[in-house]
């Protein structure tokens, strides 16, 4: 097993773990508002039961199957692992982290999650082992209709948040912060982890 293989998978799996922790922290701080996709997952959980992580997996699976039919090709293994592991980790952290009804506590949860989620996203993307299911849809929109990645992402997140809100999911200022602000932290963390990964492989 090559050094490159080991380090890339370590970054990928570690990034998914960190990202799921960040997502769960924002869910615990939902009085501020959760991320657009988590609004949908929480709304589905409220209406139909199961768990938030399970709905993350099921919506990811639906997206993977739909994009595979459209592209007529199966995604990379990293995309499947992203779908399965993030949802599983969300349920694990949701069970481990204590609940709080205090606004200050939820506020701290949310902003800690905002940072941790962004760093985890940069860490897993730096491994380049496959994008998440929702990112695949974003790229299809850009290729088919043109426009920017940012616009495609915004469209998808507005649709997800609106559907989740109709199902009873928590929309708030935090939803806007996560939709518009994570990119500003993901970008520098991605550059850092790409450089770090290169250094570890070349060492």
C-alpha positions in Angstrom: 0.0 0.0 0.0 1.6 3.3 -1.1 2.1 6.3 1.1 -0.1 8.4 -1.2 -3.0 5.9 -1.0 -2.9 5.8 2.8 -2.7 9.6 3.3 -5.4 10.4 0.8 -7.8 8.0 2.5 -6.8 9.2 5.9 -7.6 12.8 4.8 -10.9 11.7 3.1 -12.3 9.6 6.0 -11.0 12.1 8.6 -12.6 14.9 6.7 -16.0 13.1 6.6 -15.8 12.5 10.3 -15.0 16.2 11.1 -17.6 17.5 8.6 -20.3 15.2 10.2 -19.4 16.6 13.6 -19.7 20.1 12.4 -23.1 19.3 10.8 -24.3 17.8 14.1 -23.2 20.8 16.1 -25.2 23.1 13.8 -28.2 20.7 14.2 -27.8 20.9 18.0 -27.8 24.7 17.6 -30.9 24.7 15.4 -32.5 27.7 17.3 -30.2 29.8 15.1 -31.1 27.8 12.0 -29.4 24.8 10.3 -27.9 24.3 6.9 -30.3 24.1 3.9 -30.0 20.4 3.4 -30.3 19.7 7.1 -33.5 21.7 7.2 -34.8 19.1 4.7 -33.5 16.2 6.7 -34.9 17.5 10.0 -38.3 18.2 8.3 -38.4 14.6 6.9 -37.4 13.3 10.4 -40.3 15.2 12.0 -42.8 14.0 9.5 -41.8 10.4 8.9 -39.6 9.4 11.8 -36.4 7.3 11.2 -33.4 9.6 12.0 -31.7 12.7 10.7 -28.7 10.7 9.6 -30.8 8.1 7.9 -32.6 10.8 5.9 -29.2 12.3 4.9 -28.3 8.8 3.5 -31.6 8.3 1.8 -31.7 11.7 0.1 -28.1 11.2 -0.9 -28.9 7.8 -2.4 -31.8 9.2 -4.4 -29.5 11.9 -5.8 -26.8 9.4 -6.6 -29.3 7.2 -8.5 -30.8 10.1 -10.3 -27.4 11.6 -11.4 -26.2 8.1 -12.4 -29.2 7.6 -14.7 -28.6 11.1 -16.2 -24.9 10.6 -16.7 -25.2 6.9 -17.5 -22.2 6.1 -15.2 -21.7 5.1 -11.6 -20.0 7.6 -9.3 -16.6 6.9 -7.7 -16.5 4.9 -4.5 -15.7 8.1 -2.5 -19.2 9.4 -3.4 -20.9 6.3 -2.0 -18.8 6.4 1.1 -19.6 10.1 1.5 -23.3 9.3 1.4 -23.1 6.4 3.9 -20.6 7.6 6.4 -21.7 11.2 6.8 -25.3 10.1 7.7 -23.9 7.4 10.0 -21.6 9.8 11.8 -24.3 12.4 12.1 -26.5 9.9 14.0 -23.5 8.9 16.2 -22.6 12.5 17.1 -26.3 13.3 17.6 -26.4 10.6 20.2 -23.1 11.5 21.9 -23.5 15.3 22.1 -25.7 16.6 24.9 -28.8 18.6 24.1 -29.2 22.2 25.4 -32.3 24.4 25.6 -30.3 27.4 26.6 -29.9 30.0 23.8 -26.3 30.7 24.5 -25.5 27.0 24.4 -27.2 26.5 21.1 -25.5 29.7 19.7 -22.1 28.2 20.7 -23.0 24.9 19.2 -24.0 26.5 15.9 -20.9 28.7 15.4 -18.6 25.9 16.5 -20.3 23.7 13.9 -20.0 26.4 11.3 -16.2 26.3 11.6 -15.8 22.6 12.1 -18.1 21.8 9.2 -16.1 24.1 6.9 -12.7 22.7 7.9 -13.9 19.1 7.6 -15.2 19.9 4.1 -11.9 21.3 3.0 -10.1 18.2 4.5 -12.2 15.6 2.7 -12.2 17.5 -0.6 -8.4 17.8 -0.5 -8.1 14.0 -0.9 -9.9 14.1 -4.3 -11.5 10.7 -3.9 -15.0 11.7 -5.0 -17.5 14.5 -4.4 -20.6 14.3 -2.3 -23.9 13.4 -4.0 -25.2 17.0 -3.8 -22.1 18.4 -5.3 -22.6 16.1 -8.3 -26.0 17.6 -9.0 -24.5 21.1 -8.7 -22.0 20.3 -11.4 -24.6 18.8 -13.7 -26.7 22.1 -13.4 -23.6 24.1 -14.4 -22.7 21.9 -17.4 -26.3 21.8 -18.7 -27.5 25.3 -18.1 -24.3 27.3 -17.7 -23.8 29.9 -15.0 -21.5 29.7 -11.9 -21.0 27.0 -9.4 -22.0 29.4 -6.7 -25.4 30.1 -8.4 -26.1 26.4 -9.0 -25.3 25.7 -5.3 -27.6 28.5 -4.2 -30.4 27.2 -6.3 -30.1 23.7 -4.9 -29.9 25.0 -1.3 -32.9 27.3 -1.7 -35.0 24.4 -3.0 -33.8 22.1 -0.2 -34.4 24.7 2.5 -37.9 25.6 1.1 -38.9 21.9 1.0 -37.6 21.3 4.5 -39.3 24.4 5.8 -42.7 23.2 4.4 -42.0 19.9 6.3 -41.3 21.8 9.6 -37.5 22.1 9.4 -35.8 24.9 11.3 -35.0 27.9 8.9 -33.3 30.9 10.4 -30.4 33.3 10.2 -28.0 30.4 10.6 -29.4 28.8 7.4 -28.3 31.9 5.5 -25.0 32.0 7.2 -24.2 28.4 6.4 -25.4 28.7 2.8 -23.4 31.8 2.1 -20.5 31.7 4.5 -19.0 28.2 4.6 -17.3 28.8 1.2 -15.1 31.5 2.8 -13.7 29.0 5.3 -13.7 26.0 3.0 -11.5 27.7 0.4 -8.5 28.5 2.7 -8.8 25.1 4.6 -8.8 23.3 1.2 -5.6 25.1 0.2 -4.0 24.3 3.5 -4.9 20.6 3.5 -3.9 20.1 -0.2 -0.4 21.6 0.7 -0.2 19.5 3.8 -1.2 16.3 2.0 1.5 17.0 -0.7 4.1 17.5 2.1 3.1 14.2 3.8 3.2 12.2 0.6 6.6 13.7 -0.5 8.2 13.3 3.0 
